[in-house]
Amino acid sequence: MRHRKRSKKPLIITIVAILVILVLCVVFFFPLNNFIRNATGNDTASDKVVKSELVKKVKSRKTGDPAKDKKIDRAASVLGKKKMSQIMSAADDQTKAATLIESSSSLSKEQSQKAAQEIFSNDSYTAIRQAISSGNWYQAYQQYQKLSGNGQLNQLQQDINQ
């Protein structure tokens, strides 16, 4: 009897197929996530994770002052309840952005409009707005880090409070 040598071809094909599937999942993750959100009208699992991190970031701004902390808790609560589709749509429309800012912060209507105007008129915020409106949370996070690092977000906060 002759023994046949096993071919390694099926193993290689399987490994390549798995790698291709992984690459496709990464490439199509955000469009697929957006499709599911649009089809169901509800937040997706990744939206919930992003909102959870956003709420944590807002809550991390607590100062120990009960009055300020109450406002921060309220803002975090409102953001946690907003649908991600509302947040994404606000990234494309200045009026919606002002309304969202007003409803989810302690800013007055005038301050919210001023903040939205600055966000839409200053080119520094264009990339983060586009990332949010397209549902690309990884890019939005990168842009947030960039704006935090170069002081743009602190400058925006100072401009609004003037």
Secondary structure, DSSP 8 states (H G I E B T S, - for coil): -------SHHHHHHHHHHHHHHHHHHHHHHHHHHHHHHHHSS--HHHHHHHHHHHHHHHTT--S-HHHHHHHHHHHHHHHHS-HHHHHHHTT-HHHHHHHHHHTSS--HHHHHHHHHHHHH-GGGHHHHHHHHHT-HHHHHHHHHHHHHTTHHHHHHHHHH-
